[in-house]
């Protein structure tokens, strides 16, 4: 049995509500595994209890006693509501000037992903009603971005041939969860419209989301995957980012997604160990920083057409 006591604090971090937990890091890797003993800050029910904080505030909580594996949770109505908001955004018609596509929401999604799902919702949005004779182009933004980042690109799109779709997600969320959201959203739209082909375009971290999506979609819906005809990634850190690795090791506050985009992360090892299907063309674009004599870590095996 372990007993943990102490203070928890957040500095210059706009947090409304947090849940606190602790675990015994047996393998000393800095991440929780299901095999490790853990517990929540809770009350008699054994369910986690939220702690409300104000910016810069320090809050003391009672001791957390760890005596075994993490307790099984009952249904979390708040979490269900957050997921429901995301589902409501699948196939919804919007304009790129929609008030939900503003920079403060993009920042919220990076620093407070669950609050983003609660307040904004996210989803997979359309600019026009679905048209069977036009090819969907799925745009996936990066870590601190959103659909409005694609305005100039969409302005150059031949709308007689293509119909743009926008995946809107909290950039700070773990990438395996983000990819799962996208897999389910595309499966819903595939069932609804039975589209025969689509193109996928990812910018920056969105390229990682796109590649993870293709991997999971091919695994879960092998009969539907012939609809994916092209992937385009632009300035995507496909080998990870050293800055994220340093942030995970040194920062007192770690954005969850940093663990995935850090160089050598378990997420990237799994993603890069998977063999890209040769039948799907992949166009990879990167830019060179001449003043720094380096380029983003974008090297990988891909087919160019």
N, C-alpha and C positions, 0 to 999 in steps of 0.2 A: 504494500500500500504506500502511496506517495501523497504528500501534502504540499501543495503550492500556495503560497500567500504572497501578497505584495500589491503594488499599485500599477495601474495601466494608464498610459497617457498618450495623447496625440497632439502634435504641435503643428500649428498652421494648416490644419486639415479639417475641412468643413464636414463634420460627421453629425448626423442627427441621431442615429441609433446603431448600436453595434451589439454583436453577440460575442462572448468571450469563452474560449476553451483552452485546454492545455493537454499536452500529451508527452509521453516519455519517448524521446528520440533515440531509440535503441541503436540504430545504425548511423546516427550522427550525420544525416544528410540534409537536415534543415527542413524536411517535408514530412507530413503525416502519412503513414501507411495504415491500412485497415488492421494489420497484425499487431500494431503498437497500442499499448494501453492509453486511454484518454478519457476525458470527461468534460462536460460543459459547466459553466457557471449556471446553476439552476436552483430551484426551490424543491419542495417536497415531492412534486410531481415527477421530477427527473427530467423535465423538459427545459430547454435553454430559455433564459430570461434576458430580454434586451436591456442594455444599459444606455441611457440617454445622455449624450455629451454635448457640451458647447465648445466652440473653438478654443483651444489652449487650456481646457479644463482638465484637472487631474481627479480621478475618481478611484476610491478604494472599494474593493469588493471582498466579500467573505472568502475564506479559504476554499480552494477547489481540491476535493479529494479524488485521487485517481486510484481505483481499486480493480480495474479490469478494462474490458473492451468498451468502446463508445456505446452508450445506450441507444436503443432503437427509438426513433422519433415518431410521434403521432403525426397526423396530417397537419401541415403548416398552411393555414388558410392564406396568410400573407404571401407566401411563396407561390401558392396556386394562383392567386390573383395576378401576380407579376407575370407568370407564364401565360395566363389567359390574355393579358394585354398584348403580349407578343403575337399570339395566335390571331388575335383580332386584326393585326396589321398585315396579314398575309393576303396579298392581292388587292389591298385597298388603294383606291385612286387618290393621288395627291398631286400637288404642284411642288416644284423644287423651291418655291418661295414659302412653303408651308412653315408656320412658326415653330414646329418641332425640330426643323432642320436649322438650328442656330448654334453658334460656337459654344455658348454656355452649356447646351445639352451635350455637345461633343465632349467637352471637358468633364461634365458630370459622368458620362459613360466611361471615361478613362479612370477617374479617381474614385468613383462610387458606383460601380456597375449595377448593384442590386437596386440602388435608388433610381438609377436610370430606368430599369425595367419597371419599377413601381410608378414613376412619374411620367416617363415618356413612352415606354412600351417597346418601341422598335418593331421590326417586322420585315416584310418583303413587299415593297411598294411598287405600284404601276403609275405611269404618267398618263395612260390612256387605257380604255377598255381593251381586253384581250382581243386580238385579231388573228385568226387561224392562218392567214397567208403571210404573216410577218414573223421574222425570226426574233425570239427574245434574246436580249443581251443583258446578262446579269452583271451589274457593277457592284464591287465590294470595296468599301473604303478602308483606310488604314487606322492606326491606333487612336488618333485624336481627331478623327474626321467624321464625315457623314455624307448623305446624298448630295448636298449642295456643292461638294467638292468636284462633282462631275459635270457641272453646268457647261463648261467650255467644250468638253468632249461630246456631250449630248447635242450641243449646238452644231457639231460637225457630222452627226449621225444621219444617215439617209433614212428618214422616217417612213419612206415608201417601202423600204425593205425590212427595217428593224423596228422593234419595240423595246424601249429600255425598261429594265427592272432594277430596283435598288435594294440591296440587303442592308438593313440598318440595325446595328447591334452595339452594345457597350464595349468600347475598345479595351477596357481593363479586365474583361472576363477571360478566364482560361480558354485557350484556343480549342481544346477538344470539346468543351461545352458549346462554344460558338459554332463550330462545325456541325455539331449535332442539331442545333437549332436550324441551320441552313438545310441540312439533309431533310429534316421533317417538313420544312416549309416547301422545298422543291417537290417533295413527294406529294404534298397536298395539291400543289398546282398541276403536277403531272396527272394526278387522278382527275382533277377538275377539267383540264383542257386537253389532255392527251397530245401535247405538242411533240412534234417529231424531231426537232433540233433546237439547240440553244448554244450561245457562246457565253463564256465566263471571263470576266476581266477583273483582276485584283491589283490594287495599288498598295505598295509598301507592305505593311503587315497583312493587308487584305489578300496578298498573294499567297501567304501561308494558309490563311483561312480557305482560299480557293482550292489549294492543293489538298488540304486535309478533307475538304468537302468531297472532292472527286474520289479520293481514296475510300471514304466511308460510304459514299453513295454507290460506288461500284460493288462494295461488299454487301450492303444491305438491300439494294434493289438492282440486282444484276440484269433483270429483264428491261429495266428502264434506261440503262446507262448509255445505250446507243444514241440517245438524244443529245448527249454532250459532244459537240463537234469541234470545239476549239477552246483552249485556255490561253489567255494573255496575262502575263505578270509584268508590272512596271516598278522598278526600283524596290524589289522585295528582298528582304534579308534572309534568303533561303538557307544560308549557313549560320544564321543567328547574328547577334550583335554583342560585341564585347562590352558596350556601355550597359546593356541590360544585365550581363553577368556581374559586372562591378556593382550595379545597383542592388542586386539580390544579396551580394556578399556584404555590402557596407552600409546600405541605407537603413535608417531606423524604421522606415515605412516602405514596404515592398508592394507595388502594384501586382496583383496576381499574374497578369499576363507576362510580366518580366521573366518569370520562371520558365516560360515556354520559348520566348525569343532569345534567351540568354544562350551564348555560344555553348554547344555541347549539351543542351538540355535533353531530358528524356523525350520530350515531345518531338524535337528535331531529329533525334536519333531514330525514333520510330518512323517519322515521316520520310526521312531520306533513305531508310532501309527498304521502304516499299518501292517496287519497280513501277515507274510510270508506264501506263499502257501505250504501246507504240501506235495504236490506231487513232489516238487523240492528238492532233497537232498542238504543240506548245510554243508560243512565241514569247521569248523572254527579252525584255528591254532593261537596260541599266544605264546609269549616267556616271561619268568620270569626274571626280573633283580635282581639277588641274592644280588649284592653288594648294591643295594638301597632298597631292601626289598619291592619291589612293582612290579606291572605289568601294561602294557598298559590298558587303559580303553576299554576293548573289550567285556565286558559281554553283552549278549543278549540272547533271546530265539531262539534256532536253533535246527534242527534235525541233529543228528550225525549218520553216517552209516559206 
